[in-house]
Each structure stands twice: as structure tokens, then as C-alpha cells.
Amino acid sequence: MDSVEKQAPPQRLTLTVEEAGQMLGVSRSYAYELVRQGALPCMRLGRRIVIPVRALDALIDRVVAEATG
């Protein structure tokens, strides 16, 4: 018998603003406010606003580095 290898689904490269807000522990409306302020990096895909996972990770790393000195 041939063995069928299951592949993990590909990792998503972007999150919705709501998903990013949930990951940060803030409300949906505050996440959109952060986008409007430019504090949460985003990009537009047509009419959708998405948050690149790499940008969110970099933001978190930068904030933690600033907080720890």
C-alpha cells in the first residue's frame, strides 16, 4: 500500500484586524483604531484590511525590547 503523507496546511501570512486584536488582547474597535493611528501595521487587499503576521511579530518584539531596556 502507498502511504499517504498528510501535509500541514500552509501558515497564513496575514490576519484580519479582528484576529490581530484578539491576539493582542484588545477589542475589535480598538484594533481598528490602532490601524487608523498607524500603530498597527496593515495593508489593503482590495477593500480588506489585513495585518501581516511578520509585521505583528516585529511590533511585539520592538515593544518588548523597548519595555525591557
C-alpha positions in Angstrom: 0.0 0.0 0.0 1.1 3.5 -0.7 1.4 5.7 2.3 -0.4 8.9 2.1 1.5 11.7 3.8 -0.6 14.4 5.4 0.8 17.8 5.0 0.1 20.5 7.4 -1.9 23.3 6.0 0.2 26.3 5.0 0.6 29.0 7.6 -1.3 32.1 6.9 0.7 35.2 6.1 -1.9 37.7 7.2 -4.6 38.1 9.9 -7.8 40.1 9.9 -7.8 43.2 12.1 -10.2 41.4 14.5 -7.8 38.3 14.7 -4.8 40.6 15.4 -6.8 42.4 18.1 -7.7 39.0 19.7 -4.0 38.0 19.7 -3.1 41.3 21.3 -5.9 41.1 23.8 -7.7 44.2 22.7 -11.2 44.8 21.3 -12.1 44.8 17.6 -12.8 48.5 17.7 -9.5 49.4 19.4 -7.6 47.2 16.9 -9.2 49.3 14.1 -8.3 52.5 16.0 -4.7 51.3 16.2 -4.8 50.7 12.4 -6.2 54.2 11.9 -3.4 55.7 14.1 -0.7 53.8 12.2 0.3 52.0 15.3 -0.7 48.6 14.0 1.0 47.9 10.6 -1.5 46.9 7.9 -2.0 46.5 4.2 -5.1 46.7 2.0 -6.1 43.9 -0.3 -8.9 45.4 -2.3 -11.3 46.6 0.3 -10.0 44.3 3.0 -7.5 45.5 5.7 -5.1 42.7 6.8 -2.3 42.6 9.2 0.9 40.8 8.1 1.9 38.2 10.7 5.5 39.2 10.3 4.7 42.9 11.0 2.7 41.9 14.1 5.5 39.8 15.4 8.0 42.6 14.7 5.8 45.1 16.5 5.5 42.9 19.6 9.3 42.3 19.6 10.0 46.0 19.3 7.6 46.9 22.1 9.0 44.2 24.4 12.6 45.3 23.7 11.7 48.9 24.5 10.0 47.9 27.7 12.9 45.8 28.9 15.5 48.4 28.2 
